Amino acid sequence: MTRIGSFFAAALLLVLLSVPAWGQGASIPKSKWGADDQLGAVNMLTPAMAKQAAGLVRTGKVYALGIITASDTPAFPPRTYSITIVQPGQQVGKVVFPNELTYNDDIIHTWVGIGSQIDGLGHVGLRHEYYNQHKATDFAGITGLGKLGLEHVPPIVTRGVLINMAKYFGVETMKEGQAFNSKEIQEAARQQGVTIRKGDVVLFHTGWLNLLGKNDKLFGSQEPGLGVEGGKYLAGLDVVAVGADTWGLDVVPPEKPDTIFQNHLTLLAQNGIYILENMDTRELAKDGATEFMFVLGHARMAGTVQMIINPVAIR
C-alpha cells in the first residue's frame, strides 16, 4: 500500500462503519443498446462527432491530461506500482548481438487502476451485478473479465468540456468534502460560457491536484467532488465520460454516509458512462479553456477493469 493509500484507508474505514446497505432499493437496468451491449455510452460516438471536435482546434496547443505514474502516485488501497529495468542475457562482457548492440527492457508490477485512469464498466456493480445486468459470476474471473473488458472500448474522440468549479467557488483549491450538484454545475457552465452536449466528455477542475507533494495526507484521504444529484443530472445529459482532477470523482466524505462512491454506481453500472480520475486539468484551467478536442486511445489489454491513461486535449 502506498503512503497516500494508507491515509485513505483509515478515512474510508470511518465512513464505511456507518454505512447501511449500500444501494438499497436501487437496481441495474438493461442497456438501451441491447442485451449483448458491452460498450455503454461510447455507442453514441460517431465520425461526425470526431469531425466536429476537430473543428474546435484553433491554436493546435496539446494538453497532456495524465499525471506521471510512480511508486508514490496516489492509489486506492491496496493498489501499488513498481518498475524493474533488466538487460536480458547481457551480463558484463557477454555480447548478444554481433554489432555489440545492447538494450534495456522493463517489467512493471502494477495495478492498472492507479494514477490517471479510466474506470471501465466492469469496475463497479450493485450486489455483484454490473452494467447491462451482467452477473459477476458469469464474467469476472481471476484471469480477466470475460465481458466488459476495456479492450472492447474504441478510441474516444469527441468534444471535451472543462467546467472550472474552483473558479466558480472563487478559490484556487476546493475544500475536502465540498460537493457540487446540478445547480452549481449549471451556474458554473453558464458563467464560463459552455454548454454540455450529448456525447461530450465532461471534466471538472477543483484544484485538488495542487495538493500533490504539498499535503499528500489530505489529498489521499478526502476530496471535493461530484454529489449524488449532480451525477444523475450528468447521466441525463447522455455524456460519454465524466472526469475530474481528483482520485475518485465522488465527494469524500460523502454527502450522506450511505452514498459513498454513489456516482460510480450511477454512471458506470446504471448508465454505461465512463469515469476518468486524476485528470490534470491545471493547464487547461490556467488557459481558460472550456471546450476542446478530446482524444483517448488507451492500451487494449484483454480483460482489464481499469487502465492507466494519458488522454490529450487539443484546442
N, C-alpha and C positions, 0 to 999 in steps of 0.2 A: 504494500500500500504506500502511495506517495505521502509526503509530509502534508500536502494540502488535503489529500483524501482522508487522512486520519482526523483532521479537524472537522471535515464534513460529516464523517461517520458519527461522531459524537453528537453533532447538532441534529442529524437526521433521526437518531435514536430517540431523542427527546420528543420529536414530533410524532413519530410512529407509536410511541407508547400511549398516546391519547387518541389514536385514530380508530374509529369504529369500522364496520365492514365497508371497505373501500368500494365504491361503485355500486352500492346497494340501490337496487331499483333500475339501474342502467342496463343497457343491452348493446350488442354489436349487430348492426343491420347488415343485410345483404348488399353487395355492391350494385350500384346502378349500371355498371358496365358488364354485369353478368356473373354467373356462378363460377366461371373459370378465371375471373379477373385477379391478377396479382400486382397490378401497377398502380391502382388508385388514381389520384389526381393528375398524374402525368399523362393519362389518357386524353386530357384536354389539349395538350400541346400540339401545335400544327406547324407546318413550314411557314405559313403566313405569319404566325406569332413570332417566329425566329426572325423573319424578314423585317417585321415591324420593329422588333427590338434592335436590330442592326441600324435602323434609321435613327435611333437615339444617339448614336455615336457622332459627336461633333468635334472633339479635340483629339480623340484617339488615346487619351490617358487610360492606363490599365491599373486597376487596383487589385492587389492580392488580398483576399478576404480570410485566408488561413493564417493562423499563428504557427510559430515553429513548435514542432513536437519534440520533446526531450524527456529525460528521466524525471524531471521535476515539473512537467506540464500538469496543470490541474486535471484530476481524474476522479471520477466517481468510484469509490472503493468497491472492489479491491483491484481496480484496473491499474496496470503498470506498463512501462515501456523501457526497453533496453536494447542496445545495439552492440554487436561484436564485429570487428573487422578481421578478416582472415586472408591469408595468401596460400591458397590450396596447392599442396605439393611443391612449395617454393622455399624449402629450407635453405639457409645460408650456404652459398657455394654450389647449390644444385641448379642446373639450367634445365628449364622445362621446354622452352622453345629454341630452335636453332639460331634465331636472331637475338636471343637473350632478353626478349620481352618479359616483363613482369607485370603483375596486376593484383589489385585488391578486390575482394568480394565482401559483401556484408550480410550478416544474419541478424534479423530483427525478431526479438521476442516481445510481442506486444498484444494488448487488447486493441481492437480497432475502433472502439468507442472512446477515444482519448483525443484531447486537443480539439482542433476544429473538425467537426464530424457531421455526417448525415445520419439521422435515425431512419432506418427502413421500416416497412410496415410489419415486419415480424418482430419488432422490438418490444412493444407494449400491448398487452391484451387485458381482458377482463375475465377473471375466473378461468384462466388458461384458454380463452377463446380470443382469436386475433382477427385482424381485418378480413372482411368478407366471410365471417363465421368459420374460419379455419381453426380447427382444434389443435392444440399443441401436440397432442399425442399422435396426430396424423402427419405432422410436417417438421417438427423441431427435434432433431436428433443430435447426438454428441458430435457427429461428423459434419454437421451443417444443416441448414434449412432446406427441406425438400420443396418448399413453396415460399414465396415472399422474399427470397434472397435478393440482395441488391444487384446481383449480376443481370437480373432481368430489366432493371431500370435503364432506359436510354439516356443519352446526354440530355441535360436540361438546359435549353437555350430559350430564354423568354425575357420579357420585361421585368426588371427588378426595381423595387421602390425602397427607399430608406425613409423611415419616419424617426426623426430625432426626438425621442422622448425626454432626454436630458435638457435639450433646448426648450422644449415645451414647459418643463417644470422650472426653468431658469437656473439650472445647475450644471456643473461640469460632470458630476457623477451622482447618479441617483442613490438613494438610501436602500440598504438591505430591507427586504420585506415590503418595499413600496410597489404597489400593483398599479397597472393601468388596464382599463377596460374600454368598451366601445366609445363611451363619452370622450375619454382622453385621446383615444386613437383618432376619432373623427375630428376633434378640435385641433389636434396637432397636425393632422394631414391638411386640414383647411388652412391653417396658419402658414404652412410650408408649401402650399400650392400644389399638392399632389393628390391624386385620386386612385384608390386601389381598384384594380380591374380583374375580371375573370382571367385566370391563367398566370397571374403575377407570382413572383417570389417576393415576399414581404420581409424586410429586415428592420429590426428595431435597434436604435443606438441608445444605450443607457449610460455609457461612460464607464461601465464596470471593469473593463479591461485595464483601465488606468490604475487599478489596484495591484496588478501583477508586479511582483518584485518589490512592492512597497508595503503591502499588507496582505500577504498570501493567506494568513489565517482567516481573515474576514472574507476574502474573495472566495475561498473554497467551502465555506460553511453556510453562507447565505447569499442572497442576490435579489435585486429588484426584478420585476418581470411581469409577464402576461397573466392577468387574472382570469378566472373561470369564465365569466361572461364575455370577456374580450376574445377568448379562444373560440367560443361559439359564434360570436359575431364574424370573425375571420373565416370560419368554416362556411358560413352562409354566403360569403362572397366568392366562393369557388376558387380560392387561390391554390397554387400548386405546392408551395412550401412556405413555412414561416420560420424565421431565424432571429437570433439576437447575439449581442456581444457578451453573453453570459453562458455559463456552463450547462444550464438546464432549461432555459427559456421561461419556465414557470417561476412565479414569485416564490421565494423561500425566505422566511417561513410563509406558509400558505395563508390565504385569507381566512380559511377555516381549517382546523386540523384534519378533517376528512376529505380535503381537496388537494392533498399533496400530489404534485405532478399530474393533476387532473387534465391539463391540456395535452399531455401525451396520449391520454385515452381519447379525448375528443378529436384531436387532429389525426393521429396515426390510425387508431383502431376503428373509430366510428366514421371517419371521413376520408381516409386514404391520403391525407395531406402530410408531406414530409416535414421533418424538423431539422433545422440547421443550428448547431451550437458552437459557441466560441468563435463567432464571426467577427473578424477585425474590421469594424466599421469606422475606426477613428479617422482615417484619411478621407473617406467619403464625407463624414460629418464636417471635418475641417474645411473641405471644399464646398460645403453647402449643397452637395448632390442630393437630389430627390428621386430621380429616375435614371436608369442606365440599362445597358445590355448585360444580362446575367448569363454566365456560361459555367456549367459544371459538367466535367467528364470524369467521373470517379473510377477508381480501379475496379475492374469486374472480377472480383474474387468470388468463386462459387460458394453459395450457401451462407453468405455473410448477413449479419443483422444490422451492422453499422459499418462505417468506413471513415478513415481519416481523409480529409479533403482539403483542397485549396482552390475553391471557386474564384472566379475573377469577375469584376465589374468593369465595364468599358463605357466611357462617356466622351 
